[in-house]
Each structure stands twice: as structure tokens, then as C-alpha cells.
Amino acid sequence: MAGPDTEGHWRATSRLMWIALAIWAFFAFVIHFFVNTLNEIVILGFPLGFYMAAQGSLIAFVVLLFWFARRQNAIDSEYGVAEEE
């Protein structure tokens, strides 16, 4: 019986990490570069730029964490290195 495919696991984990980092950077930096443009869009009485700075980015980070954890668990299961539950 062959052991787990560590190279494949690291490749998939690394790819997931870079995707998550890109999404994080987008919501942490890129959105805020365009805050003045986004402020022209008003949702429920609040400018979109203000909303993204105050709440939107934080919500995106929490969603990103849950997505990352779920995806990493799937990768671990796929390559046979998942923790026992």
C-alpha cells in the first residue's frame, strides 16, 4: 500500500493558500483603493465604500476563513492525510 501523495497534497494546499491570499489582499487593499469611487454607490443609505471599510471586508475575511478550512479539509481527505474525527 502506497503512502499519501505528499507532493500532490502540498501542490493543492499551496494553490489554495495563494488563492486565499489573493482574495484576502483584494478585500484588504484593492477595495479600499477605490473607496471614493465606491462611495458614489449608496446601499440602504450608506455609501458602499464606507460599508466595505466598516463591515464588508470583515465579513469577507470571516467567510474566507470558513471556506479555507472547509477546502483544506477536503484536500486533506482527498490525499489521505485527514485527521480522524
PyMOL commands that place a pseudoatom at each C-alpha (Angstrom):
pseudoatom trace, name=CA, resn=MET, resi=1, chain=A, elem=C, hetatm=0, pos=[0.000, 0.000, 0.000]
pseudoatom trace, name=CA, resn=ALA, resi=2, chain=A, elem=C, hetatm=0, pos=[1.431, 3.357, -1.023]
pseudoatom trace, name=CA, resn=GLY, resi=3, chain=A, elem=C, hetatm=0, pos=[1.616, 6.252, 1.414]
pseudoatom trace, name=CA, resn=PRO, resi=4, chain=A, elem=C, hetatm=0, pos=[-0.096, 9.571, 0.974]
pseudoatom trace, name=CA, resn=ASP, resi=5, chain=A, elem=C, hetatm=0, pos=[0.829, 11.672, -2.055]
pseudoatom trace, name=CA, resn=THR, resi=6, chain=A, elem=C, hetatm=0, pos=[2.708, 14.399, -0.180]
pseudoatom trace, name=CA, resn=GLU, resi=7, chain=A, elem=C, hetatm=0, pos=[3.772, 16.268, -3.328]
pseudoatom trace, name=CA, resn=GLY, resi=8, chain=A, elem=C, hetatm=0, pos=[0.208, 16.395, -4.638]
pseudoatom trace, name=CA, resn=HIS, resi=9, chain=A, elem=C, hetatm=0, pos=[-1.084, 17.394, -1.223]
pseudoatom trace, name=CA, resn=TRP, resi=10, chain=A, elem=C, hetatm=0, pos=[1.431, 20.229, -0.945]
pseudoatom trace, name=CA, resn=ARG, resi=11, chain=A, elem=C, hetatm=0, pos=[0.640, 21.392, -4.501]
pseudoatom trace, name=CA, resn=ALA, resi=12, chain=A, elem=C, hetatm=0, pos=[-3.089, 21.538, -3.729]
pseudoatom trace, name=CA, resn=THR, resi=13, chain=A, elem=C, hetatm=0, pos=[-2.518, 23.172, -0.328]
pseudoatom trace, name=CA, resn=SER, resi=14, chain=A, elem=C, hetatm=0, pos=[-0.124, 25.712, -1.819]
pseudoatom trace, name=CA, resn=ARG, resi=15, chain=A, elem=C, hetatm=0, pos=[-2.583, 26.582, -4.588]
pseudoatom trace, name=CA, resn=LEU, resi=16, chain=A, elem=C, hetatm=0, pos=[-5.357, 27.035, -2.013]
pseudoatom trace, name=CA, resn=MET, resi=17, chain=A, elem=C, hetatm=0, pos=[-3.090, 29.226, 0.108]
pseudoatom trace, name=CA, resn=TRP, resi=18, chain=A, elem=C, hetatm=0, pos=[-2.233, 31.524, -2.815]
pseudoatom trace, name=CA, resn=ILE, resi=19, chain=A, elem=C, hetatm=0, pos=[-5.889, 31.823, -3.845]
pseudoatom trace, name=CA, resn=ALA, resi=20, chain=A, elem=C, hetatm=0, pos=[-6.884, 32.690, -0.261]
pseudoatom trace, name=CA, resn=LEU, resi=21, chain=A, elem=C, hetatm=0, pos=[-4.048, 35.212, -0.042]
pseudoatom trace, name=CA, resn=ALA, resi=22, chain=A, elem=C, hetatm=0, pos=[-5.177, 36.868, -3.282]
pseudoatom trace, name=CA, resn=ILE, resi=23, chain=A, elem=C, hetatm=0, pos=[-8.775, 37.105, -2.043]
pseudoatom trace, name=CA, resn=TRP, resi=24, chain=A, elem=C, hetatm=0, pos=[-7.568, 38.498, 1.290]
pseudoatom trace, name=CA, resn=ALA, resi=25, chain=A, elem=C, hetatm=0, pos=[-5.375, 41.102, -0.454]
pseudoatom trace, name=CA, resn=PHE, resi=26, chain=A, elem=C, hetatm=0, pos=[-8.287, 42.114, -2.678]
pseudoatom trace, name=CA, resn=PHE, resi=27, chain=A, elem=C, hetatm=0, pos=[-10.587, 42.802, 0.265]
pseudoatom trace, name=CA, resn=ALA, resi=28, chain=A, elem=C, hetatm=0, pos=[-7.831, 44.244, 2.474]
pseudoatom trace, name=CA, resn=PHE, resi=29, chain=A, elem=C, hetatm=0, pos=[-6.228, 46.620, -0.031]
pseudoatom trace, name=CA, resn=VAL, resi=30, chain=A, elem=C, hetatm=0, pos=[-7.758, 46.785, -3.513]
pseudoatom trace, name=CA, resn=ILE, resi=31, chain=A, elem=C, hetatm=0, pos=[-11.314, 47.564, -2.388]
pseudoatom trace, name=CA, resn=HIS, resi=32, chain=A, elem=C, hetatm=0, pos=[-10.037, 50.418, -0.222]
pseudoatom trace, name=CA, resn=PHE, resi=33, chain=A, elem=C, hetatm=0, pos=[-8.051, 51.962, -3.086]
pseudoatom trace, name=CA, resn=PHE, resi=34, chain=A, elem=C, hetatm=0, pos=[-11.355, 52.624, -4.838]
pseudoatom trace, name=CA, resn=VAL, resi=35, chain=A, elem=C, hetatm=0, pos=[-13.274, 53.889, -1.809]
pseudoatom trace, name=CA, resn=ASN, resi=36, chain=A, elem=C, hetatm=0, pos=[-14.078, 57.282, -3.365]
pseudoatom trace, name=CA, resn=THR, resi=37, chain=A, elem=C, hetatm=0, pos=[-15.489, 55.663, -6.492]
pseudoatom trace, name=CA, resn=LEU, resi=38, chain=A, elem=C, hetatm=0, pos=[-17.429, 53.135, -4.417]
pseudoatom trace, name=CA, resn=ASN, resi=39, chain=A, elem=C, hetatm=0, pos=[-18.895, 55.920, -2.270]
pseudoatom trace, name=CA, resn=GLU, resi=40, chain=A, elem=C, hetatm=0, pos=[-20.936, 57.023, -5.303]
pseudoatom trace, name=CA, resn=ILE, resi=41, chain=A, elem=C, hetatm=0, pos=[-22.961, 53.807, -4.878]
pseudoatom trace, name=CA, resn=VAL, resi=42, chain=A, elem=C, hetatm=0, pos=[-25.400, 54.058, -1.957]
pseudoatom trace, name=CA, resn=ILE, resi=43, chain=A, elem=C, hetatm=0, pos=[-26.966, 50.972, -0.378]
pseudoatom trace, name=CA, resn=LEU, resi=44, chain=A, elem=C, hetatm=0, pos=[-29.542, 51.406, 2.410]
pseudoatom trace, name=CA, resn=GLY, resi=45, chain=A, elem=C, hetatm=0, pos=[-28.400, 54.985, 2.884]
pseudoatom trace, name=CA, resn=PHE, resi=46, chain=A, elem=C, hetatm=0, pos=[-24.724, 54.128, 3.330]
pseudoatom trace, name=CA, resn=PRO, resi=47, chain=A, elem=C, hetatm=0, pos=[-22.007, 54.737, 0.738]
pseudoatom trace, name=CA, resn=LEU, resi=48, chain=A, elem=C, hetatm=0, pos=[-20.629, 51.392, -0.494]
pseudoatom trace, name=CA, resn=GLY, resi=49, chain=A, elem=C, hetatm=0, pos=[-17.023, 52.463, 0.199]
pseudoatom trace, name=CA, resn=PHE, resi=50, chain=A, elem=C, hetatm=0, pos=[-17.859, 53.194, 3.834]
pseudoatom trace, name=CA, resn=TYR, resi=51, chain=A, elem=C, hetatm=0, pos=[-19.718, 49.891, 4.152]
pseudoatom trace, name=CA, resn=MET, resi=52, chain=A, elem=C, hetatm=0, pos=[-16.828, 47.896, 2.655]
pseudoatom trace, name=CA, resn=ALA, resi=53, chain=A, elem=C, hetatm=0, pos=[-14.349, 49.576, 5.016]
pseudoatom trace, name=CA, resn=ALA, resi=54, chain=A, elem=C, hetatm=0, pos=[-16.526, 49.189, 8.112]
pseudoatom trace, name=CA, resn=GLN, resi=55, chain=A, elem=C, hetatm=0, pos=[-18.191, 45.801, 7.588]
pseudoatom trace, name=CA, resn=GLY, resi=56, chain=A, elem=C, hetatm=0, pos=[-17.795, 44.307, 4.138]
pseudoatom trace, name=CA, resn=SER, resi=57, chain=A, elem=C, hetatm=0, pos=[-14.131, 43.420, 4.374]
pseudoatom trace, name=CA, resn=LEU, resi=58, chain=A, elem=C, hetatm=0, pos=[-14.569, 41.897, 7.830]
pseudoatom trace, name=CA, resn=ILE, resi=59, chain=A, elem=C, hetatm=0, pos=[-17.446, 39.752, 6.616]
pseudoatom trace, name=CA, resn=ALA, resi=60, chain=A, elem=C, hetatm=0, pos=[-15.369, 38.689, 3.613]
pseudoatom trace, name=CA, resn=PHE, resi=61, chain=A, elem=C, hetatm=0, pos=[-12.497, 37.679, 5.932]
pseudoatom trace, name=CA, resn=VAL, resi=62, chain=A, elem=C, hetatm=0, pos=[-14.762, 35.509, 8.105]
pseudoatom trace, name=CA, resn=VAL, resi=63, chain=A, elem=C, hetatm=0, pos=[-16.299, 33.848, 5.036]
pseudoatom trace, name=CA, resn=LEU, resi=64, chain=A, elem=C, hetatm=0, pos=[-12.791, 33.332, 3.646]
pseudoatom trace, name=CA, resn=LEU, resi=65, chain=A, elem=C, hetatm=0, pos=[-11.679, 31.588, 6.853]
pseudoatom trace, name=CA, resn=PHE, resi=66, chain=A, elem=C, hetatm=0, pos=[-14.596, 29.157, 6.811]
pseudoatom trace, name=CA, resn=TRP, resi=67, chain=A, elem=C, hetatm=0, pos=[-14.163, 28.490, 3.080]
pseudoatom trace, name=CA, resn=PHE, resi=68, chain=A, elem=C, hetatm=0, pos=[-10.426, 27.919, 3.520]
pseudoatom trace, name=CA, resn=ALA, resi=69, chain=A, elem=C, hetatm=0, pos=[-10.915, 25.482, 6.418]
pseudoatom trace, name=CA, resn=ARG, resi=70, chain=A, elem=C, hetatm=0, pos=[-13.564, 23.511, 4.542]
pseudoatom trace, name=CA, resn=ARG, resi=71, chain=A, elem=C, hetatm=0, pos=[-11.487, 23.376, 1.355]
pseudoatom trace, name=CA, resn=GLN, resi=72, chain=A, elem=C, hetatm=0, pos=[-8.341, 22.351, 3.282]
pseudoatom trace, name=CA, resn=ASN, resi=73, chain=A, elem=C, hetatm=0, pos=[-10.259, 19.526, 4.963]
pseudoatom trace, name=CA, resn=ALA, resi=74, chain=A, elem=C, hetatm=0, pos=[-11.398, 18.328, 1.532]
pseudoatom trace, name=CA, resn=ILE, resi=75, chain=A, elem=C, hetatm=0, pos=[-7.812, 18.416, 0.242]
pseudoatom trace, name=CA, resn=ASP, resi=76, chain=A, elem=C, hetatm=0, pos=[-6.593, 16.513, 3.308]
pseudoatom trace, name=CA, resn=SER, resi=77, chain=A, elem=C, hetatm=0, pos=[-9.272, 13.845, 2.811]
pseudoatom trace, name=CA, resn=GLU, resi=78, chain=A, elem=C, hetatm=0, pos=[-8.513, 13.573, -0.896]
pseudoatom trace, name=CA, resn=TYR, resi=79, chain=A, elem=C, hetatm=0, pos=[-4.821, 12.909, -0.260]
pseudoatom trace, name=CA, resn=GLY, resi=80, chain=A, elem=C, hetatm=0, pos=[-5.297, 10.641, 2.758]
pseudoatom trace, name=CA, resn=VAL, resi=81, chain=A, elem=C, hetatm=0, pos=[-3.857, 12.913, 5.427]
pseudoatom trace, name=CA, resn=ALA, resi=82, chain=A, elem=C, hetatm=0, pos=[-7.109, 13.969, 7.123]
pseudoatom trace, name=CA, resn=GLU, resi=83, chain=A, elem=C, hetatm=0, pos=[-7.374, 13.927, 10.883]
pseudoatom trace, name=CA, resn=GLU, resi=84, chain=A, elem=C, hetatm=0, pos=[-9.651, 11.342, 12.427]
pseudoatom trace, name=CA, resn=GLU, resi=85, chain=A, elem=C, hetatm=0, pos=[-12.962, 12.710, 13.643]
for i in range(1, 85): cmd.bond("trace and resi %d" % i, "trace and resi %d" % (i + 1))
show_as sticks, trace
zoom trace
